[in-house]
Amino acid sequence: MADVSDWTLPARPVIGILHPGAMGAALGSALKARAGAVIWAAAGRSQATSKRAELADLIAVPDVGELARRAHVVISICPPGAAREVAAQVAEAVAGQDRTPLYVDANAVSPATVAAIGGLFPDDAVVDGAVIGPPAWEAGSTVLWLSGPHASTVEALFAGTPFAARTLGPEPGTASALKACFALQSKALPAIWLALDEAARTLGVDGPLREELARTGVDYPAELAAVAGRAKEKGWRWVAEMEEAADTLAAAGVPDGFSRAAAEMYRRA
C-alpha cells in the first residue's frame, strides 16, 4: 500500500461523490472546475439521485467499488446512519491496491465514528469534514470545516468554489465535534416545539397554552409550523444526526439528553 502521508493530489484529480443528494450534487458541481472528472456510483440509486447527478453534470460509474478504485479523492455525504457502511465499502474496494484515495467523511457524525472510519484506511487517509449551511451553488452561504493530517489538501481543492473550506487542525474528529455542537441549536433546540405540541395536546392544554404564548409575544403556530415542516421532510435523516451529536456530548462529559430527546421527536415526526 502506498504511503498516503507523502501523497499529494494530481493537478486534476478524479473526485468521487457518495452520494449525490442535494448536498452531494452541489459539492460535486463545485469541484468540476478543479477535477479531471467528478464521478458517482449509479448502482442502486434512485431516479431522483440520477437526475440530480445529471443536472450537476457528474459522470456515472457502475458501483462504489469502481468509484473507489478510480478516484483520487472520495467524498462521503450520506445519511449519518450509513456513514460507517459507506466507508467500509470504499475501504474494501481499495484493499491491496497501490493507491488509497483520500477519504473525506463529510457526514454529521461523532468524533468516535470518525475514529472508527479512520481505522478502516491506512496512513491517515481520512479527512474529517462538516458542512454547515445549505447546498451551495453560490458563495457566501456555506462553510466546509475540515480536520485531519490532510485537511489542508482538501481545503485547497475547494479554493474558489461556493463552499468556503476552512481547516480546524490536524486532529480528526474536530470538524465533526463542531458540527455536533452547532446541531444543538440548529436541530435539537427547534425539536422542543414538537415535544411541547405533543405534550400540550395529550394533556388537554393546547388551547390555553396557545393563548399564553400569544400573550407573551410568542408566535407559536409559526414556530411549530416551521419545525414541523422541516421535520416532515428531513426528520428521518436527523434522527441519526442527533444520536451522533448525543454521543459527542456524552464523550465530552456533557448531558446528552437534549439531543437524544430531539432524535426521538424527529423519529416520531
C-alpha positions in Angstrom: 0.0 0.0 0.0 1.3 3.4 -0.9 2.3 5.7 1.9 -0.5 8.2 1.9 1.3 10.5 4.3 3.6 11.5 1.4 0.9 11.6 -1.2 -0.4 14.7 -3.0 -3.2 15.2 -5.5 -2.5 15.4 -9.2 -3.2 18.6 -10.9 -6.7 17.5 -12.0 -7.7 14.6 -9.6 -10.7 12.3 -10.1 -13.3 13.1 -7.4 -15.8 10.5 -6.3 -19.1 11.7 -4.6 -21.0 9.2 -2.4 -23.8 10.1 -2.9 -25.3 13.0 -4.9 -28.2 14.0 -2.9 -28.9 17.8 -2.8 -25.7 18.5 -0.9 -23.6 15.9 -2.7 -24.7 17.2 -6.1 -23.7 20.7 -5.0 -20.3 19.5 -3.8 -19.6 17.6 -7.0 -20.6 20.5 -9.1 -18.4 22.9 -7.1 -15.4 20.7 -7.8 -15.8 20.2 -11.6 -13.5 23.0 -12.5 -10.8 21.6 -10.3 -11.2 17.9 -11.2 -10.3 15.7 -14.2 -13.7 14.2 -13.6 -16.3 14.1 -10.8 -17.9 10.6 -10.7 -20.7 8.9 -8.7 -21.8 5.3 -8.2 -25.1 4.6 -10.0 -25.9 1.1 -8.7 -28.9 1.0 -6.5 -29.5 4.8 -6.6 -32.9 6.3 -7.1 -34.2 8.1 -10.2 -34.1 11.4 -8.2 -30.4 10.8 -7.4 -29.7 10.1 -11.0 -31.5 13.3 -12.1 -29.6 15.4 -9.6 -26.3 13.9 -10.8 -27.3 14.6 -14.4 -28.2 18.2 -13.7 -24.8 18.7 -11.9 -23.1 17.1 -14.9 -21.5 14.3 -12.8 -20.2 11.1 -14.5 -21.8 7.8 -13.6 -19.7 4.7 -12.9 -21.2 1.3 -12.2 -20.8 1.0 -8.5 -19.0 2.0 -5.3 -16.1 -0.3 -6.0 -15.4 1.2 -9.4 -15.7 4.7 -8.0 -13.2 3.9 -5.1 -10.7 2.4 -7.5 -10.8 5.3 -9.9 -10.9 8.3 -7.5 -8.1 10.2 -6.0 -10.5 11.7 -3.5 -13.7 10.2 -2.3 -16.3 12.5 -0.5 -18.9 10.7 1.6 -22.0 12.8 2.1 -24.8 10.4 3.1 -27.3 9.9 5.9 -25.3 9.8 9.1 -26.5 6.3 10.0 -24.9 5.0 6.8 -21.5 6.7 7.2 -19.7 3.6 8.5 -21.2 1.3 5.9 -20.3 3.6 3.0 -16.7 3.9 4.4 -16.4 0.2 4.7 -17.5 -0.3 1.1 -14.8 2.0 -0.1 -12.1 0.5 2.2 -12.9 -3.0 1.0 -12.8 -1.9 -2.7 -9.3 -0.5 -2.4 -7.8 -3.0 0.0 -4.5 -4.3 -1.5 -4.2 -1.5 -4.1 -1.1 0.5 -4.7 -3.0 3.7 -4.1 -5.6 4.7 -1.5 -7.9 7.6 -2.2 -8.1 10.4 0.3 -11.4 9.8 2.0 -13.4 12.8 3.1 -16.1 11.9 5.6 -18.4 15.0 5.4 -21.2 13.4 7.4 -22.9 14.6 10.6 -21.3 12.0 12.8 -19.5 11.9 16.2 -15.7 12.1 16.6 -15.9 8.5 17.7 -17.5 7.5 14.4 -14.8 9.4 12.6 -12.1 7.5 14.5 -13.8 4.2 13.6 -13.9 5.2 9.9 -10.2 6.2 10.2 -9.4 2.7 11.3 -10.6 1.3 8.0 -8.0 3.2 6.0 -4.2 3.3 6.2 -1.8 6.1 6.8 -4.2 8.9 8.0 -6.1 8.8 4.7 -9.3 10.1 6.3 -10.2 13.8 6.4 -13.0 14.8 8.8 -15.5 17.2 7.2 -18.5 19.1 8.4 -20.8 21.1 6.1 -22.6 24.0 7.8 -25.1 25.7 5.6 -27.3 24.7 2.7 -26.2 23.1 -0.6 -24.0 25.9 -2.1 -24.4 26.9 -5.7 -23.2 30.4 -5.0 -20.5 31.6 -2.5 -21.4 33.2 0.8 -23.8 30.7 2.5 -21.9 27.5 3.4 -18.7 26.5 5.1 -16.9 23.2 4.8 -15.0 22.7 8.0 -12.1 20.2 7.8 -9.7 18.5 10.2 -7.1 15.8 10.0 -3.5 15.5 8.7 -4.5 16.1 5.1 -7.2 18.7 5.7 -5.3 21.4 4.0 -5.1 19.4 0.8 -8.9 19.2 0.7 -9.2 22.9 1.6 -7.0 23.8 -1.4 -9.2 21.7 -3.6 -12.2 23.8 -2.7 -10.5 27.2 -3.2 -12.6 29.5 -5.3 -15.7 27.3 -5.1 -19.1 28.2 -3.5 -18.0 26.1 -0.4 -15.8 28.1 1.8 -13.4 25.4 3.1 -11.6 26.1 6.4 -9.1 23.8 8.3 -9.5 23.4 12.0 -6.3 21.5 12.6 -4.6 18.1 12.2 -6.8 16.1 14.6 -9.6 14.0 13.0 -12.9 14.5 14.8 -12.6 18.2 15.4 -14.8 19.2 12.5 -17.4 16.7 13.5 -17.3 18.0 17.1 -18.0 21.5 15.7 -20.9 20.1 13.7 -22.4 18.3 16.7 -22.3 21.5 18.8 -23.8 23.5 16.0 -26.6 20.9 15.7 -27.6 21.6 19.3 -29.1 24.9 18.3 -30.0 24.1 14.6 -31.9 20.9 15.3 -32.1 20.0 19.0 -33.5 23.3 20.1 -36.2 23.5 17.5 -37.3 20.0 18.4 -38.7 21.3 21.7 -41.6 22.8 19.8 -42.5 19.3 18.6 -42.3 18.0 22.2 -44.3 21.0 23.6 -47.0 20.5 21.0 -47.4 16.8 21.6 -47.4 17.2 25.4 -50.0 20.0 25.3 -52.4 18.1 23.1 -52.0 14.9 25.1 -52.6 16.8 28.4 -55.5 18.8 27.0 -54.0 22.2 27.5 -53.2 23.1 23.9 -55.7 25.9 23.7 -54.7 27.7 26.9 -51.0 27.2 26.0 -51.5 28.9 22.7 -53.2 31.8 24.5 -50.4 32.2 27.0 -47.7 32.1 24.4 -49.5 34.6 22.2 -50.0 36.9 25.3 -46.2 36.8 25.9 -45.4 37.6 22.3 -44.5 34.1 21.0 -45.8 33.2 17.6 -46.4 29.5 18.5 -48.2 28.5 15.2 -45.4 29.9 13.2 -42.6 28.3 15.3 -44.4 24.9 15.3 -45.1 25.0 11.5 -41.5 25.8 10.7 -40.0 22.9 12.6 -42.8 20.5 11.7 -42.3 21.2 8.0 -38.6 20.6 8.2 -39.1 17.5 10.4 -41.5 16.0 7.9 -39.0 16.5 5.1 -35.7 15.6 6.8 -36.6 14.2 10.2 -35.7 10.7 9.1 -32.1 11.9 8.5 -31.9 13.9 11.6 -32.6 11.0 13.9 -29.1 9.6 13.4 -27.5 13.0 13.4 -29.0 13.8 16.8 -27.9 10.4 18.2 -24.3 11.1 16.9 -24.4 14.5 18.5 -25.6 13.0 21.7 -22.6 10.6 21.7 -20.3 13.6 21.1 -21.8 15.4 24.1 -21.6 12.3 26.3 -17.9 11.8 25.4 -17.3 15.4 26.5 -19.0 14.8 29.9 -21.9 17.0 28.9 -25.6 15.9 29.5 -26.7 14.4 26.2 -30.5 14.2 26.8 -31.2 17.3 24.7 -30.0 15.5 21.5 -31.5 12.1 22.4 -34.9 13.7 23.0 -34.6 15.6 19.7 -33.8 12.3 18.0 -37.0 10.7 19.4 -39.1 13.7 18.4 -37.8 13.5 14.8 -38.3 9.8 14.8 -42.0 10.4 15.7 -42.3 13.1 13.1 
